[in-house]
Amino acid sequence: MSSATEYQHVRHDALLTFQWTVQENEGDRELTASGTCPVCGCAMTWRIGPTQTVIPKGGFLGRREDLGPEPWKTSCRCESYHQPRPANARGCGAWLTLAPPPAHLTGGS
């Protein structure tokens, strides 16, 4: 865990390979991506559940309709507290590009 990294909005455009897993519960699937944020060096986990949160401007937060082969975008979701992080924010503020989960986890072939 790195507490020295300040909270800041940084784009990390390199494609990251995280470990993807899937949990099934009564027909609902939750994808989980786990890895290390390359900006702050902290471990992070990102869960994509079966429900979608609607955002005020339309669309869904943290989820897309098609689980296809395109890269996924997410912010750092580490548990470390990076100053000066805004209230209700998580991670170090980095915007990450994750390689998609393997097709066998998303129902593809």
Buried (B, 14 or more C-beta within 10 A) or exposed (E): EEEEBEBEEBEBEEEBEBEBBBEEEEEEBBBBBBBEBEBBBBBBBBEBBBEBEEEEEEEEEBBEEEBEEEEBEBBBBBEBEBEEBEEEEBBBBBBBBBBBBEEEBBEEE
